Amino acid sequence: MLLQFVYSAQDFVTDVLQRSENCPPPSKFDALIRDGWTDRMDRGLFRYHLGDLETRILPGPNGYIAQLNVQRGTERRKPQEILSIQQEFNPSQFNFNKINTDEIICEMIKGTAGVKDLPNGQLPQPCKMVVLINVSPLEFGHCLFVPDPSLCLPQVLTRTAVQVGIESVLLSSNPGFRVGFNSLGAFASVNHLHLHGYYLDHELKIESNLVKPLIPEKNFFRLQGFPVGFLFFTKSEEVDTVARTICDVTDFLVGENIAHNLFLTRGCPPSCQMQSAKERRLRKGVRIAIWPRISCFGAKEESAFNVALCELAGHLPFKNKKDFNSTTEREVISIVQRYLLPDDELQRLEEQLVEHLLTL
């Protein structure tokens, strides 16, 4: 019998600060993830033991967090061959219905208490999200969120997946809990719908980056600085609406065959002008970054690090000691730039997305 974690909006932690001297105690969600993950590590269910990772902050304005994780580069399962962003689920390939069930930490279910009835008077069906360890972890607590694995959904975001991803960040009292998504063609290694979650106890620039308003009433912005992308922001009471709009964007990208990465993290409210130090520490809401990018199908991997969800957010898990010790911020930018859309394409896409969202 799977351990069930039933939650509601009342479990969301709203009073969170970055760099707070008085860290709040772990939430029920944190305790479940941390204890379950540590138990599986102690039982040897991972491909390698993950201890404290050697970490350094690269000099420069971007504040890249570099970590040495050689074993993830050598021990992880070989990624599946991906040929299309809209590739169908293939039951003969590895998927999350084939894992050792001991790898499952829990099943997340959102309760229906306090949820409005549907128009026909029925209560909405609770959504089921299976949480399992990532057997090739990149950081402490690295787990996967898989919407009802028996549905055999391909790696294309759904509103439910986005919503539970945002809610998972809100369920954590730790500002370092992050969630992310790689589409097919953006270094997703398994074509079975899943999101990543993990703890990174270092502040990332994306948590407070300035933005340019695109459609403020829909919480839609453009990220300023490098790497340029799009940003949504939501507090706990707006999750359902913002998740739906995010899916409108990702559905558009899939329809246009544009690969993309998402990164979800606690962050300060978006602003187009410099905020005070106190405002920049606020973590009451969630920032959702979306980076459209050049697709990679069967492309050769970079020797230092692959450019996927965490690298775009400023967290760099290095595969070898030499690159970890010697790579500079300028070199990181050069590597990441190769995977970003050219400026004119991104500008054209921005105009299309704004027009698309305004018609909905």
Wavefront OBJ file of the C-alpha trace (Angstrom):
o trace
v 0.000 0.000 0.000
v 1.466 3.331 -1.086
v 1.949 6.017 1.530
v -0.511 8.800 0.705
v 0.160 12.463 1.308
v -3.185 14.271 1.230
v -2.922 18.053 1.218
v -4.997 21.172 0.696
v -4.348 24.882 0.217
v -4.261 25.209 3.994
v -0.926 23.350 3.940
v 0.782 25.959 1.742
v 3.571 27.846 3.512
v 3.267 31.521 2.630
v 5.590 33.272 5.071
v 9.038 32.411 3.663
v 12.138 34.599 3.420
v 15.454 34.030 1.642
v 18.540 34.254 3.894
v 16.379 34.283 7.036
v 18.172 33.916 10.360
v 15.135 32.167 11.808
v 14.562 29.308 9.390
v 11.064 27.823 9.724
v 10.916 24.145 10.690
v 10.479 21.629 7.865
v 6.878 21.383 6.699
v 5.029 18.060 6.619
v 5.876 17.849 2.924
v 9.584 18.511 3.557
v 9.734 15.900 6.316
v 8.119 13.309 4.059
v 10.463 13.975 1.121
v 13.631 14.277 3.202
v 12.947 11.224 5.380
v 11.750 9.089 2.478
v 14.702 10.071 0.298
v 17.255 9.478 3.061
v 15.706 6.088 3.859
v 16.109 4.984 0.206
v 19.693 6.233 0.165
v 20.449 4.238 3.329
v 18.878 1.151 1.713
v 21.083 1.421 -1.376
v 18.303 2.031 -3.896
v 20.243 4.735 -5.761
v 22.841 4.135 -8.466
v 25.455 5.845 -6.307
v 25.784 7.365 -2.848
v 25.352 11.121 -2.857
v 27.217 12.908 -0.081
v 27.929 16.592 0.305
v 28.801 17.913 -3.142
v 31.880 20.059 -3.685
v 30.449 23.474 -4.530
v 31.841 26.796 -5.690
v 30.236 30.055 -6.802
v 31.723 31.248 -10.075
v 33.045 34.837 -9.924
v 30.866 37.228 -11.912
v 27.501 39.004 -11.818
v 25.444 35.868 -12.593
v 26.525 34.056 -9.430
v 26.498 30.590 -11.013
v 26.410 27.728 -8.497
v 28.846 25.049 -9.703
v 28.735 21.560 -8.174
v 30.917 18.550 -8.900
v 28.792 15.439 -9.512
v 30.944 13.023 -11.516
v 28.852 9.939 -10.844
v 25.662 11.415 -12.279
v 27.561 11.808 -15.546
v 28.884 8.219 -15.523
v 26.265 6.151 -13.682
v 22.913 7.491 -14.865
v 20.678 5.517 -17.201
v 21.370 6.152 -20.883
v 18.841 8.694 -22.193
v 16.231 7.422 -24.642
v 16.490 8.325 -28.298
v 14.231 11.301 -28.843
v 13.290 12.252 -32.397
v 10.406 14.682 -31.918
v 8.975 17.073 -29.328
v 5.614 15.369 -29.894
v 6.944 11.793 -29.772
v 4.355 9.281 -28.560
v 4.764 7.225 -25.399
v 6.419 3.875 -26.152
v 5.540 1.152 -23.594
v 8.450 -1.024 -24.734
v 11.002 1.582 -23.581
v 11.886 2.333 -19.972
v 9.077 4.128 -18.154
v 8.005 4.681 -14.575
v 5.668 1.685 -14.569
v 8.817 -0.489 -14.684
v 10.610 0.816 -11.597
v 11.238 -0.970 -8.321
v 8.201 0.044 -6.234
v 10.512 0.611 -3.241
v 11.681 3.743 -5.078
v 8.258 5.347 -4.541
v 8.192 7.791 -1.622
v 4.491 8.576 -1.647
v 1.405 9.384 -3.647
v 0.363 13.022 -3.456
v -3.374 13.658 -3.528
v -4.985 17.057 -3.255
v -8.062 16.866 -1.064
v -11.363 18.336 -2.235
v -12.182 20.136 1.030
v -12.951 23.754 0.298
v -12.845 23.181 -3.490
v -15.771 24.544 -5.491
v -18.143 22.031 -7.058
v -18.127 21.552 -10.800
v -21.035 23.067 -12.807
v -22.889 19.721 -12.752
v -22.759 19.673 -8.954
v -20.072 16.987 -8.718
v -16.862 17.364 -6.791
v -13.695 17.472 -8.915
v -11.753 14.215 -8.972
v -8.616 14.322 -6.790
v -5.487 14.261 -8.917
v -2.862 11.628 -8.156
v 0.845 12.373 -8.349
v 3.390 9.654 -7.593
v 6.635 10.882 -6.021
v 9.681 8.645 -6.467
v 13.410 8.995 -6.010
v 15.604 9.908 -8.951
v 18.082 7.034 -8.737
v 20.761 9.266 -10.319
v 20.403 12.331 -8.070
v 21.904 15.721 -8.801
v 21.300 17.064 -5.281
v 19.794 16.142 -1.922
v 16.135 15.144 -2.107
v 16.159 14.770 -5.911
v 12.838 13.151 -6.740
v 10.452 12.830 -9.665
v 6.797 13.849 -9.768
v 4.885 11.499 -12.100
v 1.172 12.137 -12.760
v -0.646 8.772 -12.466
v 1.991 6.605 -14.208
v -0.666 4.152 -15.467
v -1.955 6.853 -17.854
v 1.325 6.492 -19.827
v 1.437 10.189 -20.721
v 4.280 11.410 -22.974
v 6.642 14.165 -21.800
v 4.257 17.020 -22.602
v 3.088 19.238 -19.757
v -0.505 19.115 -18.554
v -2.286 21.651 -16.394
v -2.399 19.159 -13.528
v 1.354 18.546 -13.720
v 2.093 22.291 -13.697
v -0.341 22.928 -10.864
v 1.053 20.182 -8.619
v 4.581 21.349 -9.440
v 3.743 24.855 -8.205
v 1.890 23.489 -5.197
v 4.883 21.330 -4.247
v 7.026 24.474 -3.985
v 4.332 26.110 -1.841
v 4.104 23.011 0.392
v 7.785 23.382 1.280
v 8.932 25.816 3.953
v 12.449 25.702 2.470
v 13.182 28.465 -0.094
v 15.746 26.083 -1.634
v 13.194 23.507 -2.852
v 13.031 23.678 -6.663
v 10.914 21.967 -9.331
v 11.671 21.742 -13.045
v 10.705 20.226 -16.376
v 12.621 19.329 -19.541
v 10.587 18.854 -22.700
v 11.545 16.347 -25.356
v 14.368 17.902 -27.348
v 15.443 19.825 -24.230
v 17.349 16.990 -22.534
v 14.376 15.039 -21.188
v 15.813 11.530 -20.885
v 12.546 9.569 -20.447
v 9.403 10.035 -22.545
v 6.976 9.517 -19.663
v 5.527 12.671 -18.110
v 7.546 13.741 -15.071
v 8.886 16.788 -13.268
v 12.037 17.023 -11.154
v 12.180 18.270 -7.573
v 15.247 18.822 -5.381
v 16.807 20.993 -2.688
v 19.523 23.526 -3.468
v 20.491 25.602 -0.466
v 22.061 28.428 -2.461
v 20.316 31.550 -3.708
v 19.861 31.793 -7.480
v 19.729 35.055 -9.380
v 16.470 34.002 -11.039
v 14.734 34.361 -7.661
v 14.938 38.150 -7.918
v 15.813 38.985 -11.548
v 14.174 42.089 -12.978
v 11.443 41.566 -15.561
v 9.692 43.343 -18.401
v 5.871 43.254 -18.162
v 4.180 41.526 -21.105
v 0.638 40.839 -19.839
v 0.741 41.795 -16.143
v -2.927 40.902 -15.602
v -2.015 37.314 -16.544
v 1.196 37.420 -14.462
v 3.216 37.049 -17.681
v 6.618 38.722 -17.961
v 9.890 38.559 -19.852
v 13.042 37.799 -17.892
v 15.709 40.467 -18.147
v 19.363 39.512 -18.121
v 20.885 36.216 -19.206
v 19.475 33.813 -20.222
v 16.424 35.636 -21.546
v 13.141 33.761 -21.240
v 9.592 34.184 -19.980
v 8.353 34.313 -16.406
v 5.105 33.722 -14.563
v 4.516 34.531 -10.910
v 1.842 33.226 -8.581
v 0.866 33.346 -4.957
v -1.064 30.503 -3.356
v -4.528 31.835 -4.218
v -3.814 32.141 -7.973
v -2.201 28.759 -8.684
v -5.049 27.255 -10.698
v -5.384 30.275 -13.022
v -1.646 30.709 -13.563
v -1.120 26.973 -14.160
v -3.733 27.100 -16.904
v -2.021 30.071 -18.585
v 1.402 28.395 -18.338
v -0.070 25.390 -20.132
v -1.470 27.691 -22.812
v 2.134 28.802 -23.415
v 3.695 25.322 -23.344
v 0.912 23.923 -25.568
v 1.700 26.685 -28.060
v 5.409 25.801 -27.938
v 4.665 22.107 -28.489
v 2.383 22.994 -31.411
v 5.223 25.005 -32.945
v 7.748 22.204 -32.236
v 9.793 24.444 -29.931
v 11.680 22.635 -27.156
v 11.540 24.239 -23.715
v 12.675 24.020 -20.099
v 10.805 25.193 -16.999
v 12.146 26.036 -13.554
v 9.901 26.682 -10.546
v 11.272 28.326 -7.415
v 10.277 30.582 -4.575
v 10.994 34.157 -5.619
v 10.189 37.759 -4.917
v 7.291 39.451 -6.738
v 8.338 40.489 -10.261
v 9.441 44.068 -10.778
v 10.914 46.089 -13.630
v 12.946 48.309 -11.281
v 15.473 47.634 -8.552
v 13.805 46.637 -5.277
v 14.970 47.127 -1.715
v 16.975 44.378 -0.018
v 13.931 43.551 2.128
v 11.664 43.205 -0.938
v 14.207 40.982 -2.692
v 14.161 38.570 0.265
v 10.400 37.960 0.089
v 9.524 34.399 -0.970
v 5.748 34.316 -0.549
v 5.134 33.325 -4.158
v 6.520 31.098 -6.899
v 8.393 32.187 -10.016
v 7.986 29.921 -13.042
v 10.625 30.504 -15.725
v 10.104 29.172 -19.263
v 12.994 29.051 -21.702
v 12.179 28.235 -25.352
v 15.343 26.819 -26.895
v 16.972 25.099 -29.808
v 15.985 21.425 -29.988
v 18.606 18.736 -29.432
v 17.851 15.376 -31.028
v 20.658 12.851 -30.750
v 23.056 15.750 -30.243
v 26.431 15.217 -28.678
v 26.419 16.104 -25.001
v 28.653 18.848 -23.653
v 31.718 17.596 -21.775
v 31.273 19.975 -18.823
v 27.484 20.037 -18.316
v 24.277 19.684 -20.304
v 22.053 22.739 -20.730
v 18.708 21.816 -19.221
v 16.364 23.071 -16.490
v 18.820 23.644 -13.640
v 21.699 24.964 -15.788
v 19.464 27.645 -17.312
v 18.467 28.661 -13.776
v 22.111 29.065 -12.750
v 22.793 25.690 -11.073
v 25.612 23.834 -12.844
v 26.223 20.141 -12.019
v 29.648 19.470 -13.556
v 30.592 16.012 -14.850
v 34.365 16.252 -14.319
v 36.845 17.849 -11.956
v 38.859 19.693 -14.615
v 35.908 21.668 -15.976
v 34.543 22.209 -12.459
v 37.806 23.832 -11.373
v 38.552 25.854 -14.486
v 35.292 26.950 -16.160
v 34.595 30.681 -15.989
v 31.317 32.577 -16.121
v 32.142 33.741 -19.642
v 32.611 30.127 -20.764
v 29.318 29.103 -19.126
v 27.499 31.876 -20.991
v 29.118 30.759 -24.247
v 27.941 27.154 -23.741
v 24.397 28.139 -22.715
v 24.084 30.621 -25.595
v 24.461 27.803 -28.131
v 21.128 26.353 -26.993
v 19.066 29.553 -26.854
v 16.871 30.866 -29.641
v 18.396 33.746 -31.633
v 17.187 37.164 -30.471
v 15.010 37.774 -33.530
v 13.291 34.387 -33.168
v 12.658 34.969 -29.464
v 11.233 38.417 -30.162
v 8.912 36.993 -32.824
v 7.843 34.228 -30.439
v 7.151 36.771 -27.699
v 4.828 38.699 -30.010
v 3.032 35.481 -31.003
v 2.587 34.397 -27.381
v 1.237 37.770 -26.281
v -1.238 37.766 -29.168
v -2.182 34.153 -28.411
v -2.779 34.721 -24.696
v -4.801 37.906 -25.273
v -7.248 35.991 -27.483
v -7.970 33.345 -24.826
l 1 2 3 4 5 6 7 8 9 10 11 12 13 14 15 16 17 18 19 20 21 22 23 24 25 26 27 28 29 30 31 32 33 34 35 36 37 38 39 40 41 42 43 44 45 46 47 48 49 50 51 52 53 54 55 56 57 58 59 60 61 62 63 64 65 66 67 68 69 70 71 72 73 74 75 76 77 78 79 80 81 82 83 84 85 86 87 88 89 90 91 92 93 94 95 96 97 98 99 100 101 102 103 104 105 106 107 108 109 110 111 112 113 114 115 116 117 118 119 120 121 122 123 124 125 126 127 128 129 130 131 132 133 134 135 136 137 138 139 140 141 142 143 144 145 146 147 148 149 150 151 152 153 154 155 156 157 158 159 160 161 162 163 164 165 166 167 168 169 170 171 172 173 174 175 176 177 178 179 180 181 182 183 184 185 186 187 188 189 190 191 192 193 194 195 196 197 198 199 200 201 202 203 204 205 206 207 208 209 210 211 212 213 214 215 216 217 218 219 220 221 222 223 224 225 226 227 228 229 230 231 232 233 234 235 236 237 238 239 240 241 242 243 244 245 246 247 248 249 250 251 252 253 254 255 256 257 258 259 260 261 262 263 264 265 266 267 268 269 270 271 272 273 274 275 276 277 278 279 280 281 282 283 284 285 286 287 288 289 290 291 292 293 294 295 296 297 298 299 300 301 302 303 304 305 306 307 308 309 310 311 312 313 314 315 316 317 318 319 320 321 322 323 324 325 326 327 328 329 330 331 332 333 334 335 336 337 338 339 340 341 342 343 344 345 346 347 348 349 350 351 352 353 354 355 356 357 358 359 360
